[in-house]
Amino acid sequence: MRPRVASRMLKKSLFAPAPPRRLLYPPALSLPRQPFRPGTRFFQNFVLDALSIFGKREASFLNCERERQGVRERRGSQFEVLGSTFQQPRTSDLEPSPVPPVSLTFHERYGVILLVAFAMAGLIACERTSDQATEAKKAVVAERPGLLHLTSEELARTVIEVRPVARGQLLVPREFPATIQANENELAEVTTLIRGRVVKVHVDVGQEVKKDTLLAMLHSTDLGVAEGAYLKSAAKLHEAKLAYERARDLHEQKVVSLAELQRREATMKTAQAEAREARNRLELLGVPRQEVERLDREDTIKADVPLRAPFDGRVIMRNITRGEVVEMEQKLFTVADLSDVWVVGNVPEKDVQFIRKDQKVDVIVSAYPHAIVPGTITYIGDVLDPATRTMRLRVTVANPDRLLKPEMFAAVRVYAVSATDALTVPIEAVQNGLTGKMVFVQRGTNDFEVRTVKLGEEQGEVVTVLEGVSAGEQVVTKGSFVLKSEMERHKIEPTP
């Protein structure tokens, strides 16, 4: 081949436009499907992959640039096209070298920088959060075993109330069934002392009455006969008195004998006895003294029989209607003063030892289960009921609002001394633990000791403590469950 032709072909092959270059990128960076949160293992792996890919791209770009520069130098030194001198280049030198990967664009570089900055901030935040958590854990858990320490912020968020461990007598409540009854000292059955017919009724059941208030009016023929007999005896007495006075004057003048004077005196005394008998009969029939005085003054018979209230109270029973003929044994009204009532109960034989007169007790009424009424024992039975083996008990209770009604069911609660020297804590202070019952004893403003306790019997809102605490120690009542949650979270073992 001619030198000119060979030189032309070599130039054509060397300086021909290069074929399209392929972009050789490292494997694409894909976001993990796991939660993308700083501090997690997935986030850390993602940051490391991003940094590795970024470094590989930069290193590959620099290596490719150096290789291209070396190829240019070798081509210039190994052959020159000048006249007839020609040196065939090596095939390896003419083969295109591996196409270097394209450098990152500005947006890619900016994104990688932001990604690296975000990763570093996340790692720092995670380290700081971990340090803070460690410090908080150290703040909550004290050095001593069984001691729980709360920070000031945690103590401000938690409502803590403490009460001292009490030492003293343990009162055991005992309840006895009872019923409410009206105070029999303030109870009256209104009846009539004479047979009669009802003319008018002035009051009804439930009405408040005062003493001497007119309840009803009766008309009695028997009362008319009694008043007539009283007027007759009064007239006879008046006549006998006049006859005696006249005979006494005549005897002084020697006109009548002494025997006649004595006869007239005996007749007067008989009339006086009959008059007193008639007056007493009226009183027995319930005629007041004012009515007797009216009879003496007016000499007029009124057969009206008034029924009046014996004292201030309330009409709790009425058994009378207008026009009815009533008898003496019939109960017409019942008037009671319910300002205080009786609670009558039955005490079993085994509990008689806890009852004494004038003892303060509590009365619980079934109609008002959440109300406790104080009372005083005013009577203790002297004998037991042979059928039920119980003793009668009576409690007097004030009833100013009239809420307690006769025949209501109730219970009498008596507090008896079970132990003279016992330790007690509120029930709400006791929590259930893995090793048994436990309480939280306050050791300082922010320190609480978890203490295992041995409990006795419960009495109302308190429970006796046999072991674990001492008198006067402050135990947590309100907020003890929150402290238990903190104890379980930090795995604190209670103090035995």
Secondary structure, 3 states (H helix, E strand, C coil): CCHHHHHHHHHHHHCCCCCCCCCCCCCCCCCCCCCCCCCCHHHHHHHHHHHHHHHHHHHHHHHHHHHHHHHHHHHHHHCCCECCECCCCCHHHHCCCCCCCCCCCHHHHHHHHHHHHHHHHHHHHHHHHHHHHHHHHHHHECCCCCEEECCHHHHHHCCCCEEECEEEEEEEEEEEEEEEEECHHHEEEEECCCCEEEEEECCCCCCEECCCCEEEEEECHHHHHHHHHHHHHHHHHHHHHHHHHHHHHHHHCCCCCHHHHHHHHHHHHHHHHHHHHHHHHHHHCCCCHHHHHHHHHHCCCCCEEEEECCCCEEEEEECCCCCCEECCCCEEEEEECCCEEEEEEEEEHHHHHHCCCCCEEEEEECCEEEEEEEEEEEEEEEEECCCCCEEEEEEEEECCCCCCCCCCEEEEEEEEEEEEEEEEEEHHHCEEECCEEEEEEECCCCEEEEEECEEEEEECCEEEEEECCCCCCEEECCCHHHHHHHHHHCCCCCEC
